[in-house]
Amino acid sequence: MGMSEIQWQKSSYSTDAEGNCVELAAQAVGTVLLRESDAPGVPVTTTPAHLRTLLRHVKAGRLGGAPRP
């Protein structure tokens, strides 16, 4: 499956006005793709479990940002 055929889903926290967005796509069972609008041709491949861990850390502010409510 080519990059143009993948069905990407934009984060609800992304803003179109600034051009900053994160998108996710399911490529195969147990595989998730993650990409930024800055580099759409360079996705990161991960698993659902690793993505959940990343999101937990982001929400807790462990990656340099403030914790989200």
N, C-alpha and C positions, 0 to 999 in steps of 0.2 A: 504494500500500500504506500503510495507516494504522499509526501507532505500535503499536497493540495487536496487529496482525497480524505484526509482526516477531519473529523467533525470536532472542532475546537469549541470549548465553552469558556466564555470570558467570566472572570470573577465579578461578583456583584459589587465588590469594593473598588473595582477599577474605574477610572474616570476617562471618558472619551475626550474631554476638553483638553486635558494635559497630554494625552497620548501615552499614558502610563497604564499598562494592563498586564495582567497575568492570565494565561489561558491553560486549561487542562483538557486532556483527551484520553479516552480509553483506547489503547491500541490493540490489545489482546487480553484474554483472561489473565488477571494478575499483573498487568502492565499498565502504568499510567505515564503519560507524557505531560511535561510542564514546560512552558516557554514564556518569555517576556516579549512585549511588543517591540522592544529595541532590537532583538535578534530572533525573529520568528523562525529562521531556518536552523536554529541551534537548540533543539529541545533537550530537556533532561529526562531520562528514563528512570522510573522508580517503581516501587510496589505500593499498593494501597496502604499497607502497614507503615512503611517509611514515610509516606505522605502524611498520614495521621500524626506521626511523631513530629514531623516538621511543623505542622499546623499548631500542635499543642505548644511547641516551643515559641513560635511566633506570637501566639495569643498571650502567652505568659510573659512576653517581653524579654526572653532570654537571648535574643539575637540582635540586641542593640536598640530596639524600639521600646516604647512605653507599653505596658500591659494593656490589653483591651478588656473592656467590661464584659 
